[in-house]
Every structure is written in structure tokens, then in C-alpha cells.
Amino acid sequence: MMLLHFVELFELDRDANQKKIATFRLTEESGIVEIDGDHSHRIVEDIKGEGIFDYKYARPGKLYPNDGMKFLENLKYHFRSGYLLATDVEKQVTPTP
Amino acid sequence: MSEGKQFETPPKTNEPQSVEDLLEKGEIESVHALKGFERYDLVKIKDDGGGLFRPTIEDNKYNKNLYLRKELELLVFAIDNALEFDLVPTVVNRDIEDRNGSLQRFIKDDGFEVANLLDWQTLVEDTELMKAAVFDFLIDSKDRNDINFMFNPVSKRIKLIDHDYYMLINFAGHFKSFILSMAIKRGLIKLPEEIKRALENLLGKIDSIMGPDSRPEIRQILDGVKERAEKLIATGILV
């Protein structure tokens, strides 16, 4: 069995419907957050390139997908406006491939 | 003082009073929770668009972002009203389904989009950029990147959102606002007379915004706004 942590990111469109932009996935094995979704979406491009701040522990510097769980657990604070909204970190146990 | 009147909100000159009235008293057609960690309900109001409702949650032990959430949103809206800048979407205090919270106008159906998704830097005009830069300087915004303001590519207007704990009280990152940086990059540092007059209007109203029973954090923010407004008027320079 393999433990997967993930965060989903939603965008609110003009008709007030929420659409999923991306799912950020972290497995215990890799330690790097992988992004499923439209990689050409500007939000996804920017978050990979520009990173996000550490809102949770206020550590200096920025966090990137390579930072694993530290990056994943800060997405919900970075995307908090309602127009862009991330879920909390969720867990899923999947069969080992 | 009633909860809904914590801050004086003088009528705006460039927005119909009915927007505030509709948010405060309009008949609610539907309410549904959005998916996400931060709690939002999308509220549809009869004969109007709708709003984003953030219920007040007393237990903020595990999420400091909820701390003073409603109070901070209402405070920043009151500052914007006093300046008559029209930069902050209308927000009101409201009870919905037995929960109290802030209800802010949903502005995507007015043509606004998250700034990150647009080439706002090339589209925004100097006057609007300077107003928003002055506003961010005044409130000492600590987390203004291009996902927490909106831009309308037709009207070229800016709307500032996410006025919460991380934006106003404590955020270790505390970087210079994207908007303020862009204004300085364009050399927009000399304040025009209309902005100086707006700042004088703000100073004239700041005690009524503060109210007699404001929380210490609110008083501290307003003291900072007052100090920075006085500095801007004295120097005439945005830095």
C-alpha cells in the first residue's frame, strides 16, 4: 500500500461555477509534489516558477514543489480568495503498483 | 454600537448605494459551500448577482487566517469608502442561515478577473495604478501578489481582495506589494492633488472609522494608516 497526500485547486468562473485547475500530489517515495492538470495554465506555471511563501511556519524564503509536504501544506493559505481556492492536504491510500 | 455599524461607511459617489443595500437586505435565493479549505459560501441574491460569504468562526486556534476576518474586511472597505477610491468590492456584515460573517460582492460577473490571468501590467492606466499603490502603502499590505487583486481589462479598474490576517497583521514574507512595485517602476511617485485631497478626507474621517470599541489590532492598523497618510501629505511623494 502506498500513502498519497494531495491538494486540489479550484477556480471560480464568471458564472460562479468552481472548476478544478490542478491536483498537487505527493507520495512518500518521491518527496516531490507532482502536478496533474493544465501545465500551461498561468496559475500552475507561476506556482512552479515563482513558488509560494511559508504562511504556516513563517520560515524565510519560498517553497516549491521540490519542497514536498512544506509546499503542499501551504497551498491552502496561498490560494484563499474564493476566486482561487485550495483544499486542505488530504490523504489517500492506494495499492502499490 | 451594533455589530453591523462597527465602521462608518459613507456613501460612495461612484457606486449606487443599492449595491450595499442588496448585500445587506436582498432576498437570498441560494447558498452553497465552495470546495476548499478556507470556508466560503456562494450566495445568490434575488435581482442581483451575488456574493462570497465568509462565516465568522470563533474557534480560530488552528487557522489564524480566520482571526478578525470579518472585522478586517469591513475596516478596509471603510478606508476605501473614506478615500472614495472604489478599489475594494462592497462588503457588508450579514447573518446567513444563522451564521454571522462578511458578505462581499462577487465581481467576476462585472468583468473582473484574477490579475495573474491577465496582462494587467500593460493594460492598467497610471491613474488607477497610483490609487491602488497609495492604498497598499496606506494599509501596509503584506501579501499583495497578483492573485489577491482583480482587474477588469475593459474598464481598466482594479479591485483589491483578501484583506485578512496575512495581508494586514502578520506575515513573515511581507514583500512589497506588486502594485506598489509597479507604480514605482513606472515612476509614479509624485502624488497628484486629487489623491492628496482624498488623503485629507480620510484623515478627517479616521476617528469615525475607528469607532469607540475597536479591537487593539484594528486600532493599531488605523494608527498606521493615519501615520502613513500624514507622511504622504507632508512629502507628496509615494515611497
Contacts between the chains, C-beta under 8 A, distances in Angstrom:
chain1	res1	chain2	res2	distance
A	8	B	35	7.2
A	10	B	34	7.2
A	10	B	35	5.5
A	10	B	36	6.1
A	11	B	114	7.9
A	12	B	34	7.1
A	12	B	42	7.7
A	12	B	108	6.6
A	13	B	108	7.0
A	14	B	108	4.8
A	14	B	109	5.8
A	15	B	109	7.7
A	16	B	42	5.6
A	16	B	44	7.8
A	16	B	50	6.5
A	16	B	106	6.3
A	16	B	108	7.2
A	16	B	109	7.4
A	18	B	34	5.9
A	18	B	35	5.8
A	42	B	116	5.8
A	42	B	117	5.5
A	43	B	114	7.9
A	43	B	116	6.2
A	43	B	117	7.3
A	43	B	147	7.3
A	46	B	116	6.3
A	53	B	143	7.6
A	53	B	171	7.5
A	53	B	172	7.4
A	53	B	173	3.8
A	53	B	175	7.9
A	54	B	172	7.1
A	54	B	173	7.6
A	55	B	65	7.8
A	55	B	166	6.1
A	55	B	171	7.1
A	55	B	173	7.7
A	58	B	171	7.7
A	58	B	172	3.3
A	58	B	173	7.9
A	59	B	172	7.5
A	60	B	172	7.0
A	76	B	36	7.4
A	76	B	37	3.8
A	76	B	38	6.9
A	77	B	65	6.4
A	77	B	166	6.9
A	78	B	147	7.6
A	79	B	36	7.7
A	79	B	147	7.0
A	80	B	36	8.0
A	80	B	37	7.6
A	80	B	38	4.5
A	80	B	65	6.5
A	80	B	162	6.6
A	80	B	164	7.5
A	81	B	114	7.7
A	81	B	147	6.7
A	81	B	148	5.7
A	81	B	161	5.4
A	81	B	162	5.1
A	82	B	34	6.5
A	82	B	36	7.9
A	82	B	38	7.4
A	82	B	40	4.5
A	82	B	52	4.4
A	82	B	54	7.9
A	82	B	161	8.0
A	83	B	108	6.8
A	83	B	114	5.5
A	83	B	150	7.3
A	83	B	161	7.4
A	84	B	114	6.2
A	84	B	147	5.7
A	85	B	34	5.9
A	85	B	35	6.9
A	85	B	36	3.2
A	85	B	37	7.5
A	85	B	38	6.2
A	85	B	40	6.9
A	86	B	36	6.1
A	86	B	37	6.3
A	87	B	35	6.5
A	87	B	36	5.7
A	87	B	37	5.6
A	88	B	37	4.3
